Amino acid sequence: MTEYKCFECDKVVSEDYLRKKIRCPYCGSKMLFKPRSTLAKVKAI
């Protein structure tokens, strides 16, 4: 399940909600994005 974040209020919005509507359910903003996970860098030996 993919989660999106709102640019305005920075709250997490589930993908299930976005199938029905495009706006953030908390503040009404249309700007949503998928947060990227941070990858750990491993130094080579």
mmJSON file of the N, C-alpha and C atoms, coordinates in Angstrom:
{"data_MODEL":{"atom_site":{
"group_PDB":["ATOM","ATOM","ATOM","ATOM","ATOM","ATOM","ATOM","ATOM","ATOM","ATOM","ATOM","ATOM","ATOM","ATOM","ATOM","ATOM","ATOM","ATOM","ATOM","ATOM","ATOM","ATOM","ATOM","ATOM","ATOM","ATOM","ATOM","ATOM","ATOM","ATOM","ATOM","ATOM","ATOM","ATOM","ATOM","ATOM","ATOM","ATOM","ATOM","ATOM","ATOM","ATOM","ATOM","ATOM","ATOM","ATOM","ATOM","ATOM","ATOM","ATOM","ATOM","ATOM","ATOM","ATOM","ATOM","ATOM","ATOM","ATOM","ATOM","ATOM","ATOM","ATOM","ATOM","ATOM","ATOM","ATOM","ATOM","ATOM","ATOM","ATOM","ATOM","ATOM","ATOM","ATOM","ATOM","ATOM","ATOM","ATOM","ATOM","ATOM","ATOM","ATOM","ATOM","ATOM","ATOM","ATOM","ATOM","ATOM","ATOM","ATOM","ATOM","ATOM","ATOM","ATOM","ATOM","ATOM","ATOM","ATOM","ATOM","ATOM","ATOM","ATOM","ATOM","ATOM","ATOM","ATOM","ATOM","ATOM","ATOM","ATOM","ATOM","ATOM","ATOM","ATOM","ATOM","ATOM","ATOM","ATOM","ATOM","ATOM","ATOM","ATOM","ATOM","ATOM","ATOM","ATOM","ATOM","ATOM","ATOM","ATOM","ATOM","ATOM","ATOM","ATOM","ATOM"],
"id":[1,2,3,4,5,6,7,8,9,10,11,12,13,14,15,16,17,18,19,20,21,22,23,24,25,26,27,28,29,30,31,32,33,34,35,36,37,38,39,40,41,42,43,44,45,46,47,48,49,50,51,52,53,54,55,56,57,58,59,60,61,62,63,64,65,66,67,68,69,70,71,72,73,74,75,76,77,78,79,80,81,82,83,84,85,86,87,88,89,90,91,92,93,94,95,96,97,98,99,100,101,102,103,104,105,106,107,108,109,110,111,112,113,114,115,116,117,118,119,120,121,122,123,124,125,126,127,128,129,130,131,132,133,134,135],
"type_symbol":["N","C","C","N","C","C","N","C","C","N","C","C","N","C","C","N","C","C","N","C","C","N","C","C","N","C","C","N","C","C","N","C","C","N","C","C","N","C","C","N","C","C","N","C","C","N","C","C","N","C","C","N","C","C","N","C","C","N","C","C","N","C","C","N","C","C","N","C","C","N","C","C","N","C","C","N","C","C","N","C","C","N","C","C","N","C","C","N","C","C","N","C","C","N","C","C","N","C","C","N","C","C","N","C","C","N","C","C","N","C","C","N","C","C","N","C","C","N","C","C","N","C","C","N","C","C","N","C","C","N","C","C","N","C","C"],
"label_atom_id":["N","CA","C","N","CA","C","N","CA","C","N","CA","C","N","CA","C","N","CA","C","N","CA","C","N","CA","C","N","CA","C","N","CA","C","N","CA","C","N","CA","C","N","CA","C","N","CA","C","N","CA","C","N","CA","C","N","CA","C","N","CA","C","N","CA","C","N","CA","C","N","CA","C","N","CA","C","N","CA","C","N","CA","C","N","CA","C","N","CA","C","N","CA","C","N","CA","C","N","CA","C","N","CA","C","N","CA","C","N","CA","C","N","CA","C","N","CA","C","N","CA","C","N","CA","C","N","CA","C","N","CA","C","N","CA","C","N","CA","C","N","CA","C","N","CA","C","N","CA","C","N","CA","C","N","CA","C"],
"label_alt_id":[null,null,null,null,null,null,null,null,null,null,null,null,null,null,null,null,null,null,null,null,null,null,null,null,null,null,null,null,null,null,null,null,null,null,null,null,null,null,null,null,null,null,null,null,null,null,null,null,null,null,null,null,null,null,null,null,null,null,null,null,null,null,null,null,null,null,null,null,null,null,null,null,null,null,null,null,null,null,null,null,null,null,null,null,null,null,null,null,null,null,null,null,null,null,null,null,null,null,null,null,null,null,null,null,null,null,null,null,null,null,null,null,null,null,null,null,null,null,null,null,null,null,null,null,null,null,null,null,null,null,null,null,null,null,null],
"label_comp_id":["MET","MET","MET","THR","THR","THR","GLU","GLU","GLU","TYR","TYR","TYR","LYS","LYS","LYS","CYS","CYS","CYS","PHE","PHE","PHE","GLU","GLU","GLU","CYS","CYS","CYS","ASP","ASP","ASP","LYS","LYS","LYS","VAL","VAL","VAL","VAL","VAL","VAL","SER","SER","SER","GLU","GLU","GLU","ASP","ASP","ASP","TYR","TYR","TYR","LEU","LEU","LEU","ARG","ARG","ARG","LYS","LYS","LYS","LYS","LYS","LYS","ILE","ILE","ILE","ARG","ARG","ARG","CYS","CYS","CYS","PRO","PRO","PRO","TYR","TYR","TYR","CYS","CYS","CYS","GLY","GLY","GLY","SER","SER","SER","LYS","LYS","LYS","MET","MET","MET","LEU","LEU","LEU","PHE","PHE","PHE","LYS","LYS","LYS","PRO","PRO","PRO","ARG","ARG","ARG","SER","SER","SER","THR","THR","THR","LEU","LEU","LEU","ALA","ALA","ALA","LYS","LYS","LYS","VAL","VAL","VAL","LYS","LYS","LYS","ALA","ALA","ALA","ILE","ILE","ILE"],
"label_asym_id":["A","A","A","A","A","A","A","A","A","A","A","A","A","A","A","A","A","A","A","A","A","A","A","A","A","A","A","A","A","A","A","A","A","A","A","A","A","A","A","A","A","A","A","A","A","A","A","A","A","A","A","A","A","A","A","A","A","A","A","A","A","A","A","A","A","A","A","A","A","A","A","A","A","A","A","A","A","A","A","A","A","A","A","A","A","A","A","A","A","A","A","A","A","A","A","A","A","A","A","A","A","A","A","A","A","A","A","A","A","A","A","A","A","A","A","A","A","A","A","A","A","A","A","A","A","A","A","A","A","A","A","A","A","A","A"],
"label_entity_id":["1","1","1","1","1","1","1","1","1","1","1","1","1","1","1","1","1","1","1","1","1","1","1","1","1","1","1","1","1","1","1","1","1","1","1","1","1","1","1","1","1","1","1","1","1","1","1","1","1","1","1","1","1","1","1","1","1","1","1","1","1","1","1","1","1","1","1","1","1","1","1","1","1","1","1","1","1","1","1","1","1","1","1","1","1","1","1","1","1","1","1","1","1","1","1","1","1","1","1","1","1","1","1","1","1","1","1","1","1","1","1","1","1","1","1","1","1","1","1","1","1","1","1","1","1","1","1","1","1","1","1","1","1","1","1"],
"label_seq_id":[1,1,1,2,2,2,3,3,3,4,4,4,5,5,5,6,6,6,7,7,7,8,8,8,9,9,9,10,10,10,11,11,11,12,12,12,13,13,13,14,14,14,15,15,15,16,16,16,17,17,17,18,18,18,19,19,19,20,20,20,21,21,21,22,22,22,23,23,23,24,24,24,25,25,25,26,26,26,27,27,27,28,28,28,29,29,29,30,30,30,31,31,31,32,32,32,33,33,33,34,34,34,35,35,35,36,36,36,37,37,37,38,38,38,39,39,39,40,40,40,41,41,41,42,42,42,43,43,43,44,44,44,45,45,45],
"pdbx_PDB_ins_code":[null,null,null,null,null,null,null,null,null,null,null,null,null,null,null,null,null,null,null,null,null,null,null,null,null,null,null,null,null,null,null,null,null,null,null,null,null,null,null,null,null,null,null,null,null,null,null,null,null,null,null,null,null,null,null,null,null,null,null,null,null,null,null,null,null,null,null,null,null,null,null,null,null,null,null,null,null,null,null,null,null,null,null,null,null,null,null,null,null,null,null,null,null,null,null,null,null,null,null,null,null,null,null,null,null,null,null,null,null,null,null,null,null,null,null,null,null,null,null,null,null,null,null,null,null,null,null,null,null,null,null,null,null,null,null],
"Cartn_x":[0.839,0.0,0.89,0.647,1.434,0.82,1.673,1.212,1.714,0.92,1.272,1.288,2.063,2.113,1.599,0.989,0.466,1.564,1.699,2.69,2.305,1.024,0.574,0.644,-0.027,-0.114,0.842,1.535,2.551,1.985,0.692,0.078,0.071,0.027,0.052,-1.374,-1.537,-2.83,-2.704,-3.644,-3.561,-3.986,-3.503,-3.82,-5.299,-5.906,-7.326,-8.194,-7.847,-8.608,-8.435,-7.23,-6.956,-7.654,-8.103,-8.859,-10.21,-10.74,-12.05,-11.931,-10.937,-10.777,-9.321,-9.078,-7.724,-7.175,-8.021,-7.58,-7.222,-6.392,-6.023,-7.264,-7.565,-8.756,-8.612,-7.396,-7.158,-7.232,-6.606,-6.564,-7.174,-7.447,-8.066,-7.078,-5.799,-4.78,-4.76,-4.418,-4.305,-2.884,-1.932,-0.525,-0.143,0.033,0.436,1.673,2.5,3.7,3.987,4.749,5.179,6.519,6.599,7.899,8.852,10.105,11.115,11.764,12.038,12.741,14.233,14.904,16.337,17.083,18.059,18.863,20.173,20.6,21.871,23.002,24.025,25.177,26.201,26.691,27.691,28.998,30.054,31.368,31.965,32.552,33.206,34.521,34.869,36.1,37.291],
"Cartn_y":[-1.172,0.0,1.243,2.11,3.325,4.446,5.233,6.376,7.657,8.684,9.989,10.99,12.064,13.134,14.419,15.232,16.519,17.581,18.443,19.524,20.569,20.847,21.904,21.509,20.404,20.048,18.926,18.314,17.285,16.018,15.754,14.548,13.45,12.205,11.052,10.741,10.531,10.214,8.842,7.946,6.593,6.572,5.564,5.409,5.093,4.406,4.067,5.318,6.342,7.586,8.309,8.254,8.986,8.38,7.155,6.56,7.244,7.792,8.439,9.939,10.572,12.029,12.38,13.595,14.04,14.933,15.577,16.526,15.856,16.545,16.087,16.14,15.06,15.078,15.988,16.412,17.226,18.725,19.168,20.616,21.011,20.039,20.354,20.681,20.568,20.876,19.807,20.219,19.288,18.782,19.314,18.964,17.806,16.606,15.428,14.831,14.175,13.543,12.241,11.369,10.116,10.354,10.172,10.348,9.224,9.566,8.569,8.032,6.752,6.163,6.437,6.579,6.834,5.515,5.433,4.225,4.41,3.374,3.419,3.112,3.936,3.704,2.862,1.861,0.979,1.195,1.466,1.66,0.307,0.254,-0.979,-1.161,-2.37,-2.682,-2.642],
"Cartn_z":[0.0,0.0,0.0,-0.917,-1.058,-0.219,0.394,1.159,0.511,0.58,0.049,1.185,1.018,2.013,1.381,2.191,1.747,1.89,0.887,0.956,2.005,2.146,3.041,4.516,4.884,6.308,6.702,5.74,5.972,6.627,6.417,6.965,5.912,6.372,5.483,5.032,3.707,3.12,2.465,2.742,2.193,0.726,0.018,-1.4,-1.593,-0.634,-0.736,-0.789,-0.013,-0.027,-1.365,-1.939,-3.173,-4.381,-4.286,-5.397,-5.569,-4.471,-4.505,-4.765,-4.155,-4.242,-4.487,-4.946,-5.245,-4.132,-3.375,-2.357,-1.035,-0.257,1.08,1.975,2.723,3.583,4.806,5.127,6.324,6.037,4.925,4.665,3.316,2.428,1.144,0.038,0.288,-0.715,-1.811,-3.047,-4.159,-4.353,-3.621,-3.798,-2.891,-3.459,-2.704,-3.35,-2.553,-3.099,-2.37,-3.013,-2.401,-1.73,-0.418,0.246,-0.147,-0.37,-0.728,0.529,0.506,1.639,1.488,2.615,2.578,2.549,1.702,1.581,2.32,2.985,3.701,2.723,2.728,1.864,2.609,1.94,2.528,1.793,2.556,1.936,1.568,0.404,-0.035,0.727,0.915,1.657,0.72],
"occupancy":[1.0,1.0,1.0,1.0,1.0,1.0,1.0,1.0,1.0,1.0,1.0,1.0,1.0,1.0,1.0,1.0,1.0,1.0,1.0,1.0,1.0,1.0,1.0,1.0,1.0,1.0,1.0,1.0,1.0,1.0,1.0,1.0,1.0,1.0,1.0,1.0,1.0,1.0,1.0,1.0,1.0,1.0,1.0,1.0,1.0,1.0,1.0,1.0,1.0,1.0,1.0,1.0,1.0,1.0,1.0,1.0,1.0,1.0,1.0,1.0,1.0,1.0,1.0,1.0,1.0,1.0,1.0,1.0,1.0,1.0,1.0,1.0,1.0,1.0,1.0,1.0,1.0,1.0,1.0,1.0,1.0,1.0,1.0,1.0,1.0,1.0,1.0,1.0,1.0,1.0,1.0,1.0,1.0,1.0,1.0,1.0,1.0,1.0,1.0,1.0,1.0,1.0,1.0,1.0,1.0,1.0,1.0,1.0,1.0,1.0,1.0,1.0,1.0,1.0,1.0,1.0,1.0,1.0,1.0,1.0,1.0,1.0,1.0,1.0,1.0,1.0,1.0,1.0,1.0,1.0,1.0,1.0,1.0,1.0,1.0],
"B_iso_or_equiv":[0.0,0.0,0.0,0.0,0.0,0.0,0.0,0.0,0.0,0.0,0.0,0.0,0.0,0.0,0.0,0.0,0.0,0.0,0.0,0.0,0.0,0.0,0.0,0.0,0.0,0.0,0.0,0.0,0.0,0.0,0.0,0.0,0.0,0.0,0.0,0.0,0.0,0.0,0.0,0.0,0.0,0.0,0.0,0.0,0.0,0.0,0.0,0.0,0.0,0.0,0.0,0.0,0.0,0.0,0.0,0.0,0.0,0.0,0.0,0.0,0.0,0.0,0.0,0.0,0.0,0.0,0.0,0.0,0.0,0.0,0.0,0.0,0.0,0.0,0.0,0.0,0.0,0.0,0.0,0.0,0.0,0.0,0.0,0.0,0.0,0.0,0.0,0.0,0.0,0.0,0.0,0.0,0.0,0.0,0.0,0.0,0.0,0.0,0.0,0.0,0.0,0.0,0.0,0.0,0.0,0.0,0.0,0.0,0.0,0.0,0.0,0.0,0.0,0.0,0.0,0.0,0.0,0.0,0.0,0.0,0.0,0.0,0.0,0.0,0.0,0.0,0.0,0.0,0.0,0.0,0.0,0.0,0.0,0.0,0.0],
"pdbx_formal_charge":[null,null,null,null,null,null,null,null,null,null,null,null,null,null,null,null,null,null,null,null,null,null,null,null,null,null,null,null,null,null,null,null,null,null,null,null,null,null,null,null,null,null,null,null,null,null,null,null,null,null,null,null,null,null,null,null,null,null,null,null,null,null,null,null,null,null,null,null,null,null,null,null,null,null,null,null,null,null,null,null,null,null,null,null,null,null,null,null,null,null,null,null,null,null,null,null,null,null,null,null,null,null,null,null,null,null,null,null,null,null,null,null,null,null,null,null,null,null,null,null,null,null,null,null,null,null,null,null,null,null,null,null,null,null,null],
"auth_seq_id":[1,1,1,2,2,2,3,3,3,4,4,4,5,5,5,6,6,6,7,7,7,8,8,8,9,9,9,10,10,10,11,11,11,12,12,12,13,13,13,14,14,14,15,15,15,16,16,16,17,17,17,18,18,18,19,19,19,20,20,20,21,21,21,22,22,22,23,23,23,24,24,24,25,25,25,26,26,26,27,27,27,28,28,28,29,29,29,30,30,30,31,31,31,32,32,32,33,33,33,34,34,34,35,35,35,36,36,36,37,37,37,38,38,38,39,39,39,40,40,40,41,41,41,42,42,42,43,43,43,44,44,44,45,45,45],
"auth_comp_id":["MET","MET","MET","THR","THR","THR","GLU","GLU","GLU","TYR","TYR","TYR","LYS","LYS","LYS","CYS","CYS","CYS","PHE","PHE","PHE","GLU","GLU","GLU","CYS","CYS","CYS","ASP","ASP","ASP","LYS","LYS","LYS","VAL","VAL","VAL","VAL","VAL","VAL","SER","SER","SER","GLU","GLU","GLU","ASP","ASP","ASP","TYR","TYR","TYR","LEU","LEU","LEU","ARG","ARG","ARG","LYS","LYS","LYS","LYS","LYS","LYS","ILE","ILE","ILE","ARG","ARG","ARG","CYS","CYS","CYS","PRO","PRO","PRO","TYR","TYR","TYR","CYS","CYS","CYS","GLY","GLY","GLY","SER","SER","SER","LYS","LYS","LYS","MET","MET","MET","LEU","LEU","LEU","PHE","PHE","PHE","LYS","LYS","LYS","PRO","PRO","PRO","ARG","ARG","ARG","SER","SER","SER","THR","THR","THR","LEU","LEU","LEU","ALA","ALA","ALA","LYS","LYS","LYS","VAL","VAL","VAL","LYS","LYS","LYS","ALA","ALA","ALA","ILE","ILE","ILE"],
"auth_asym_id":["A","A","A","A","A","A","A","A","A","A","A","A","A","A","A","A","A","A","A","A","A","A","A","A","A","A","A","A","A","A","A","A","A","A","A","A","A","A","A","A","A","A","A","A","A","A","A","A","A","A","A","A","A","A","A","A","A","A","A","A","A","A","A","A","A","A","A","A","A","A","A","A","A","A","A","A","A","A","A","A","A","A","A","A","A","A","A","A","A","A","A","A","A","A","A","A","A","A","A","A","A","A","A","A","A","A","A","A","A","A","A","A","A","A","A","A","A","A","A","A","A","A","A","A","A","A","A","A","A","A","A","A","A","A","A"],
"auth_atom_id":["N","CA","C","N","CA","C","N","CA","C","N","CA","C","N","CA","C","N","CA","C","N","CA","C","N","CA","C","N","CA","C","N","CA","C","N","CA","C","N","CA","C","N","CA","C","N","CA","C","N","CA","C","N","CA","C","N","CA","C","N","CA","C","N","CA","C","N","CA","C","N","CA","C","N","CA","C","N","CA","C","N","CA","C","N","CA","C","N","CA","C","N","CA","C","N","CA","C","N","CA","C","N","CA","C","N","CA","C","N","CA","C","N","CA","C","N","CA","C","N","CA","C","N","CA","C","N","CA","C","N","CA","C","N","CA","C","N","CA","C","N","CA","C","N","CA","C","N","CA","C","N","CA","C","N","CA","C"],
"pdbx_PDB_model_num":[1,1,1,1,1,1,1,1,1,1,1,1,1,1,1,1,1,1,1,1,1,1,1,1,1,1,1,1,1,1,1,1,1,1,1,1,1,1,1,1,1,1,1,1,1,1,1,1,1,1,1,1,1,1,1,1,1,1,1,1,1,1,1,1,1,1,1,1,1,1,1,1,1,1,1,1,1,1,1,1,1,1,1,1,1,1,1,1,1,1,1,1,1,1,1,1,1,1,1,1,1,1,1,1,1,1,1,1,1,1,1,1,1,1,1,1,1,1,1,1,1,1,1,1,1,1,1,1,1,1,1,1,1,1,1]
}}}
